[in-house]
Amino acid sequence: MRSKIAALLAVCVGLGFALVSCGSDDGVDTKAAFVYVGPVGDAGWTWAHDQGRQYAEEETGVETAYVEAVPEGTADFANHVRDFIDQGFNVIIGTSFGYMDDMVALAEEYPDVVFEHVSGYLMNDTNFGNTFGRMYEPRYLSGMVAGSVTKTGLIGYVAAFPIPEVIRGINAFTLGVQATNPNAQVEVIWTSTWFDPAVEGDSAQAVLDKGADVIAMHQDSAAAGEKAEAAGARWVSYNSDMSAFAPNAFLTAPVWTWGPRYVAIIEAAQDGNYSPSSYWGSMADGIVDLAPIASDVDQSVVDMVMEAKAAIIAGDLHPFTGPLNDQDGNQVLGAGEVMDDGAMLGMMFFVEGVIGSTG
């Protein structure tokens, strides 16, 4: 599974450890290799990572390489990494949660190689850290847009797996929907896959058939948007600006910008100053953002969303602020309370307004 972030990450977030000398000492050139769980052509998760790789290569001048569609839980990952190391690559970036255990073992086996794991929570004090982003921030903003345009009051959400990362995104999106349309509901359809266009499209169609007129997603292809376009509905994509795939349906998207983070990792390795940490970046850092909003969305809504974005970046607005109840009406946060990182990272409940189950 690509990203199963447990509450344990809360212990690590923001912590740095002793500086180590990895990468470019003794005249060794820094070379960075990326291992992707999906195909580069998915237009989503892996595509966004590869855009980041290309950006990092251009900005740092280092040689980079990648291998795509490497399954989790098999020997393939470790085999590819050892092959890269044999070729002189001394920065390894793995982009799926399911690579974590292998990366822990490999980091111990190769102490002079930098390992950075996207979405996990384990780390060491020498050469193994992790990276992720506060995607719930632009998820909230995209929900504001979706809530403003729904006419039926039912929004479908095609989602991969019921894990904290995905659940947190659904809840943030729903809270954004409620900010512009308090009576709207979000119905979740689980697909049990990160990338399967046929399953994603069928799932979107199922909730469209129930009356949804907006589709959101935590998936890696544009299939849900294509179904929305065919039905005359609207669509919030994910990972990247997928507007080209369904231009009439597209509203906006929470997007990843991995490049600057990859530059920072590679430059630290070049300088011999790589410091393992649990990095959970934000819109203020630029690792997550909101794609442009469709031109036919009312300007008053766009202005409201941009004001909310500025407030989130400034630290004046937090999507998970009380009063907040779960979908059964139980209070999770009192008025004015802000959810801490540990609670967000271990989130396994739906907020009021979500139709569906987390288990």
N, C-alpha and C positions, 0 to 999 in steps of 0.2 A: 504494500500500500504506500502511495507516494508520500503522504504527509499525515502522520498520526501523532500530533503534538500532545503530549501528556502534561499534566500539571507539574511534573518534575521540572519542566523547563523554567518555571517561575523562579526556582532556586538559582538558576544560572543567568537569567536575563540581565544584561548589562555588566556582567562581571568580566574583568580582564585578568590575565595571569602573567606570570613572569615572561619577559621578552626572551626570545630564543633566536638563535642564528640559523635560519633555514633559507635555502634558496640560492642566493648568489655569492656566498662567500667563496673564497679561494678561486675566484675567477670563473666559477661555474655559471653558465648562462641559465637564466630562468626560462622555463618552458611550461606552459599550462595546458592540461588535458581535462576535458569535460566528458562526463558520462551521463547520457540522457536516457530517461525511461521510455520516452515516446519518440515518434518520428519528427524530424525537424520540420516537415511539411504539415504538421497538425494545425498550424495557424494559431496555436494557443500556448500552452505551458512550455513545451519544448522549443517552439519557434521563438518565444520571448527570451528564453535562456540563450539561444543561439545568437539572437541579436545582441545580447549582452556580451557574449564571447567575442563577436566581431568588433564591437565597440572597444572592448578591452585590448584586443590585439592592436587596433589602430592607435589607441591612446598610449599604450606602453611600449609598443614595438616588439613585444615578445612573440615567439612562435606559439601558436595554439593548435590544438587538434580536438576532435570529438569522435565519439562513437554513439550511435543512436539506437533506440528500441532495445535497450538492455534490460531484460526482465529482473525483477526483484526475487530474492530468495533462491537464487541458483548460483552455480560456480562462475557463471559468465562474467559477473561484475569483477570479481577478484582477478580473473584471468586477463580481462582487458586492462585493469590497472597495472598489473605486473608487466604486461607488454609495454604499456606507456612508459613505465619507469625504466625498463630495459633500453628504451629509446632515448632516455635522458630527460624525460618530463619530470619535473620536481615540484609542481603544484598540481594537485588532483582535486577537481570539484565534482562532487556527486549530487545530482539534482532530484533525488527521490528518497522519501523517508525509509523505504525498505532497504536501502544501501547501508544504513547506519551501522549495524553490527559488523559487517565486513570492513567498513572504514575504520572502526575502532581497532580491529585486529591488524589491519594493514598499517595504520599509523604507528602502532607499536613495533611492527616488523621493519618499517622504514622510517626511523626517527629523523632523518635529514630531508624528508619530503613533507611539504605542507599539504594537509588534507582539510578541505572545507566542505561541510555537509549542509545541503539546503533542506531545511524543514525539521531537522531532528532536534534532540536535546542533550545528547551526550557530548563530552569534550574532555580534553586532558590539559595538562599545564605546559605542553611543549609544542605540539605540531598538529593538533586536531581541534577545530572549532566548528561552529554552525551559524547559519544565516537564515533569516526569514524576514517577512515584512508585515506590518499592521494593515493587512488588506481590509479589515473591517471598517477602516476609515472611508475609503472610496466606495465600499459596498453600501454604507449608509447613504452617501450622496446619490448613488445610482438608484437607491430605493426612493429617494425624494422625487426623482424624475419619473420613475415608473408609477408611483402613486398619483402623480399629477395628471397622467394621461389615461389611466384605466377608466372605462365607462361601465363595465360590468362589475367592478369591485373585486374581481378574482384575478390574481396573478399567479401563474405557474412558475415553479422553480425546479429545474431539472438538475439533480445533484448526485454526485458520485458515491460517496460512502458516509455513513453517519458517525463521523469522528469530530473532535472538537474544532479543528480548523474549518470544516465545512459548516458545522452547526453554528459556529460563531458568525460566519459570513451570512447565513440565512437570517439569523436574528438581527444582525446589524442592518441588513437590507430591509427587513420587515419594519424595524423601528424608523428607518428613513421613509418607507411607504407611509407609515402612520403620521409622520410629520406633515405630509401634504394631503393625506386622505385617511383620516382616522378610522373609517369604517371598512377600508379595503382589507382583504385577507390574502395570504400567500400559501398556496398549496404545494407541498413538496412531493416530488416523485424521485425515488431512489433508483439508480441504474446499476450500482455495483460494478462500475467500470469508470476509469478516467478517460479512456479514449476508445469509443466504439460508435462511429457516426450513426449506424443503423439503430442501435439501442437508444442513443440520445434523441434521434429524430422521432422514433416511436413513442418515447416517453413524453416529449413535448406535445405530440399530437394527442395523446391521451388526456392531458390536462386542457388543451385547446378544445377538445370535444366536450369538456365539462363546462365550458363557458369562459375560460380565461381569455383575456384579450391582450395580455402582456406576458412574455416568457423571460425569465431570468435563468441563470445557470451557474453551476460549478462543474464544468466539463471542459474538454480540450479541443473540441471541434466546433464548427459552425452549423452543425446539423439542426440544432434546436432553432436557430435563427432562420434557416431556410424553411422550416415548417411554419414558423410564425409568419414569414413573408407570404407563403402560399395561402395562408388563412386570413390574410389581411390584418394580422395582429402586429404588435410591437415587440421589441426584443432588446434586452440588456445582455450583451456578451460578456466574456471574461478573459483574462490573461492579456489580451491585446485588442486593439481597435479592429474589429472584424466587419466593419461597415460595408466593405466591398462585397461580402458574401450575401448580404440581404439588406441592400441600401434603403429600401422603403420601410423595412421593419425596424432598423437600427435606431436606438435611442442614445445609448452611451455605453461605457464599459469601465469597470474597475481594471486597471492595467498594471503590469509589472515593468519596471525599468531596472534591469539587473546590471547594466554596464558599469555605472560608477562604483557599485559595490565590488564588482570583479576587478576593476582597476585598483581599488584600495587593497584588496587581498594580494594581487600580483605585485604591486609596488612594495608592499611590506615584505614580501618574500625576496624581492630583488635587493632590498636594503638590508636584509638580515634582521628585520624587526617584526616579523610576524608574531602576533600575540593572540593566542586562541581566546575566543570569547563567544558568548551567545548573543548574537546581534539580532535585534528585532526592530528593524527600521520602520519609519513612518512616512507620511506625506511630507512632513517637514524635511526629512532626509532625501526624499525624491525616489525612493525605491518602489513606492506605490503611488498611483495617481488616478485621476478620472479622465477618460478619453473625452474628446469634444462632444458636446451635447447636440443632438439633431437640430437642424435649423427651424423645424416646424414646432418645436417646444416653445410654449409661451415665454416671452422674455421675462415676465415677472417671476416665473419658476426658475429660469436660468439665474437670475439675479439672486434669488433666495439660496440656490445651491452654491453659488460662488461665495456668498456671505458665510454660509455654513462651512465651506472649505477653508476659508481664511480663518474662521474661528477655531477649527480643528487644528490647523497648523500653528496657530498662536497659543494653543493649549487652553482656550476658553470654552471649547465645546468638546465633550466626550460622548460618543454614541451610547455608551452603556452607563447612563446616569439615571438614578431613581427619581420618581417612583417607577419600579419595574416589577412586573409579575410574570410568572411562567404561564404556560398555556392552560394550566388548571386553576389559575387565579391565585396561586400562592405567591406571597411577596418575596422577591429576590433582593431588591434594594429599596431602602426607604428614600423618601424625598430628599434630593440633593446628594445622595451617596453616589460615589463613583466606583465602579467595579475595578478591582485590582488585577494585575497581570496574571496572578495565579488562577483566579477564578475564570478569567477569560480563556486562558490556555487549557483549562480542564473542562470547559463548558460542554455539558451533555444534556441540556434542556432546551426546549423551545419557548419563546416568549409568546405572550398573548397575541393572537392574530395569525399564528401559523397553524395550518391544517396539516397533520401528519404526525409520525412517530419518530423518535430518535433511536429506537431500538428494533 
